[in-house]
Amino acid sequence: MDVPVLAYAGGAVPETLGGAGVSFAPKDLEQAAELLGGLIYDDPFRRGVLEGQRRRVLDFGRDRLASRLQAVLEAVA
């Protein structure tokens, strides 16, 4: 959808983002607001984040997930 992700780096968020998107920790809302401002007003920053997200989404494609699932199933069988 080409919407930049800004997320708190809790739980599995960092692993899910895989370096794409923007995460922050600790829960510092002032820092989050600054990052959000960058995503809105800093075009090169926004474009870089979106490019990273477009690459990351390929890791969740049907073919890639199917082959990974097959490998897991073979390992436990």
PALUMVO-748614 format. One record per residue (C-alpha): residue number from 1; chain; x, y, z. Coordinates in Angstrom, 1 decimal, always signed. Each point is the difference from the previous one (the first is absolute). Layout:
REM PALUMVO-748614
  titi  lovo       u       v       w
   NUM     A       X       Y       Z
...
END
This chain:
REM PALUMVO-748614
  titi  lovo       u       v       w
     1     A    +0.0    +0.0    +0.0
     2     A    +3.1    +2.2    +0.1
     3     A    -0.7    +1.3    +3.5
     4     A    +3.1    +0.4    +2.1
     5     A    +0.0    -2.1    +3.2
     6     A    +0.8    +1.6    +3.3
     7     A    -0.2    -2.4    +2.9
     8     A    +1.0    -0.5    +3.6
     9     A    +2.8    -2.6    +0.1
    10     A    -1.7    -2.4    +2.3
    11     A    -0.7    -3.7    -0.3
    12     A    +0.8    -1.4    -3.5
    13     A    -0.3    +3.4    -1.7
    14     A    +3.8    +0.4    -0.7
    15     A    +0.1    -3.5    -1.5
    16     A    -3.1    +0.5    -2.0
    17     A    +1.2    +3.3    -1.4
    18     A    +3.4    -1.6    -0.8
    19     A    +1.7    +3.4    -0.3
    20     A    -2.8    +1.5    -2.0
    21     A    -2.3    +2.7    +1.4
    22     A    +0.9    +2.1    +3.0
    23     A    -0.1    -1.3    +3.5
    24     A    +0.7    +1.7    +3.3
    25     A    +0.7    -1.0    +3.6
    26     A    -0.4    +0.9    +2.8
    27     A    -3.6    +1.3    -0.1
    28     A    +1.1    +3.6    -0.6
    29     A    -3.0    +1.8    -1.6
    30     A    +2.1    +3.1    -0.7
    31     A    +2.5    -2.1    -2.0
    32     A    -2.9    -1.8    -1.8
    33     A    -1.5    +3.4    -1.0
    34     A    +3.4    +1.1    -1.4
    35     A    +0.3    -3.2    -2.0
    36     A    -3.6    +0.4    -1.2
    37     A    +0.8    +3.5    -1.1
    38     A    +3.0    -1.3    -1.9
    39     A    -2.2    -2.5    -1.8
    40     A    -2.5    +2.7    -1.0
    41     A    +2.3    +2.9    -0.9
    42     A    +3.4    -1.5    -0.9
    43     A    -0.5    -1.4    -3.5
    44     A    +3.4    -1.8    -0.3
    45     A    -0.5    -1.6    +3.4
    46     A    -3.6    -1.1    -0.9
    47     A    +1.1    -1.4    -3.4
    48     A    +2.8    -2.0    +1.7
    49     A    -2.4    -1.5    +2.5
    50     A    -2.5    -0.9    -2.7
    51     A    +2.7    -1.6    -2.1
    52     A    +1.1    -2.1    +2.9
    53     A    -3.6    -1.0    +0.7
    54     A    -0.5    -1.0    -3.6
    55     A    +3.0    -2.3    +0.2
    56     A    -1.1    -1.4    +3.4
    57     A    -3.5    -0.9    -1.3
    58     A    +1.6    -2.4    -2.5
    59     A    +1.1    -2.1    +3.0
    60     A    -3.6    -0.7    +0.7
    61     A    -1.0    -1.1    -3.6
    62     A    -1.9    -3.2    -0.5
    63     A    +2.9    -1.8    -1.8
    64     A    +2.5    +0.9    +2.7
    65     A    -2.2    -0.9    +2.8
    66     A    -1.0    -3.3    -1.6
    67     A    +3.6    -1.1    -0.4
    68     A    +0.8    +1.0    +3.6
    69     A    -3.0    -1.9    +1.3
    70     A    +0.9    -3.0    -2.0
    71     A    +3.5    +0.1    +1.5
    72     A    -1.4    +0.2    +3.5
    73     A    -2.4    -2.9    -0.6
    74     A    +2.8    -2.2    -1.4
    75     A    +2.2    +0.8    +3.0
    76     A    -2.6    -1.1    +2.5
    77     A    -1.3    -3.0    -2.0
END
